[in-house]
Amino acid sequence: MTQHELNSFSKAELIAIVLQQQKTIARLEARIADLEEQVQRLSAPPKTPANSSLPSSKGYNRTHRVRAESPR
């Protein structure tokens, strides 16, 4: 809204606009916090026994490169 448009509103209408904006800001701040947490969680390396308290039995084995059989 432009300043000219805002000048045409009454004090009660301006207060209603400000209160609505405060609700919108609070909702958007909560959404930003949720998204930042999601980014943090998704960008973290997977948990392995080497970098966490995960027991070794819950870890995953690396895939071994299979060597081509050589003729004898």
N, C-alpha and C positions, 0 to 999 in steps of 0.2 A: 504494500500500500504506500501511496505517496503521502507526503506531509499535508498536501491539500485535502486529500480524502480523509485523513485522520482528524483534521480540523473540523470537519463537518459532523463528527460523532459527538454524542453527549458524553459526559463524564461516566455515567453508568455503562454506556456501550464500550467505552475505552477500558473500563475495569473488567468487563466481561471478556474482551479480547485478550487482555493481559493474563487473566486467569486461565483461559483456554491455551494460551501459549505456554504457560507454566506446566500445564498437564502434558502438553505435547513434548516439551523439553524433557520432563521427567521420564516419559515413556521411551523417548529416543536414547536417553542416557542409559537406561536399563538395557535396551537392545544393543547398544554399543558395548557395554560390559559383557553381555552374553557372547557377542561375536568375537571380542578380544580373547575371552576364555577359550572359545572354540578354536581360534587360530593358534593359540598357545598349545593346546592339546594336540592338534593335528600336525603341528610343525615339530613336535618333540620326537626324538628317535624312538624306535620301538624298545620296550623294556626287555632286557636280556639278563641272564644271571651275572654277566660281567658289569652291568651298569645299574643294577638295582638289587633289592633284597629278594628277588625272585629266586626260588629254589632251582637248582640245576636241572632237576627232573622236569621242570616246566619250560625249559628252554627249547630252542629248535636247533637242529643240526644244520651245519652248512652243507650245501650241496657239493659233492666231490666231483671234480672234473674227471670224466672217464677218458682214459687214454686209449687211443686206437691200438688194437692188437697188432703187434709186428709179426710178420711171418718168420718162422724159425727154420 
